[in-house]
Amino acid sequence: MVADHLSVTFAALADPTRRAILARLTAGECSVTDLAEPFAMSMPAISKHLRVLERAGLVARGRQAQWRPCRINAAPLKEVAAWAESYRHIWEQRLDRLEAHLQELQAKEKSHGRKSRRK
Amino acid sequence: MVADHLSVTFAALADPTRRAILARLTAGECSVTDLAEPFAMSMPAISKHLRVLERAGLVARGRQAQWRPCRINAAPLKEVAAWAESYRHIWEQRLDRLEAHLQELQAKEKSHGRKSRRK
């Protein structure tokens, strides 16, 4: 079974090093050597992460023979954002319910306070 | 190494069946049996997917002994949306560049058209 595009993207993002690589690439394209530096990781380890990101279309490599710079391609992240945003009504519903519950509690608290004072 | 929260969430979302379960749960809570139905999947297979979603905090189970209804918890999806949205400037930059490139091409096309007519 071929994994669907969104699953491949999510799997690529399920790793803090790969997300850190993407964050680094927002500053501009750079070489694999530059990318490897802050991670204290071997070049093969970084290259493996890059291949996962490339397969998901999140990173593209330049075509220069000597220096194949890496750059971010944010198009799949736009899809991720759109997918997650489609659940906004669910998390907002929950906030609305929490707010309603809190107001109910506060109303009870007040009416209880009044009754206590009346005694 | 304990996987960070966002990695656990992305890994849970990297499967079309698990995303379909979440989509189903936006209609309201339901039993595992009801959830299994549209997927033509065995109950153990669905239960395994549910455990992955529960571990990521995307699904919560009710406490009734007989019937433990599943419900969606969209809070981790809000985090995913916020994370992906933080790259919006990158995908918008790219659209801006594409637009600028297109306008340049059209301008060249026009000036070329004028020169051709002058001949």
Interface residues (C-beta under 8 A of the other chain):
Chain A: D4 L6 S7 V8 F10 A11 L13 A14 D15 P16 R19 L22 T26 I72 N73 A74 A75 L77 K78 V80 A81 A84 E85 Y87 R88 H89 I90 W91 R94
Chain B: D4 L6 S7 V8 F10 A11 L13 A14 D15 P16 R19 L22 T26 I72 N73 A74 A75 L77 K78 V80 A81 A84 E85 Y87 R88 H89 I90 W91 R94
